[in-house]
Amino acid sequence: MTADFKSIEIVSVEAEALEKDESFPEAYAFYIKLSGEPDTVWRSYLAKWNNTLNIMQRKIDVVGDRLRLVFVHGDKIQNHVEYAARLIKWANEMVIEYNKKMDVIEKMELAKQSEYRRQQEEIRKQLRQLEPALMAAEIEATVKELTSAYETNEEAADTRFGNRILKVTGLVNRIEVKHSLDINYITLRDERNILQEVRCMFDKGHGAELRQLRQGQMVTVQGKFFGSKVQLSMRNCVLVQQK
């Protein structure tokens, strides 16, 4: 905001635009040409001085990109122009200060909104992670049943299992726990076919629990299933049973 503001300057005094004014007895008005049309904030600062000027039977108004100065016959015009110049300089300074304050407020508001979004995403993540644990599994299956269904008819298997909460039972084949990389998963395989497996991904809070597992151990994992024939996976998993 501050960088966009251009100070208002006096360009010229329009002597030919002199006109009679009806505000006060023997009142006249003349115009000062400005370098640009003041915005509403600039105008509001200038307006603060008009009550004082009215008491002295004087007045300054913004008309487009001009100032209209009301004076009484007999006044020294030079004094009015010099006063207007000081007033313009003051209004410019006030607008710059105002814009600086608005910049700070805007940055604070943007930071606040960013923090709100971060908090909301954090809460959503926690809710997604809790969902499989809180909800009853829709389908229970072994690794063999799941992989065989995809090998037989992938489209039909997707319709049956896709995006559903499953309980899958199999032998622990691989254990990967790396907190620094946020990697926490195990793979479950069929008892007879080591190539048939399902990847089960956990939140990092389950790292210690996963480290206690051993290869070849029979476990049941609950989570939300997704994937394809190439990679069968469950996310937001929890250990349901260990043998």
Summary of the structure (lengths in Angstrom):
residues: 243
radius of gyration: 38.0
end to end distance: 65.4
largest distance: 111.3
contacts: 687
relative contact order: 0.10
helix: 43%
strand: 34%
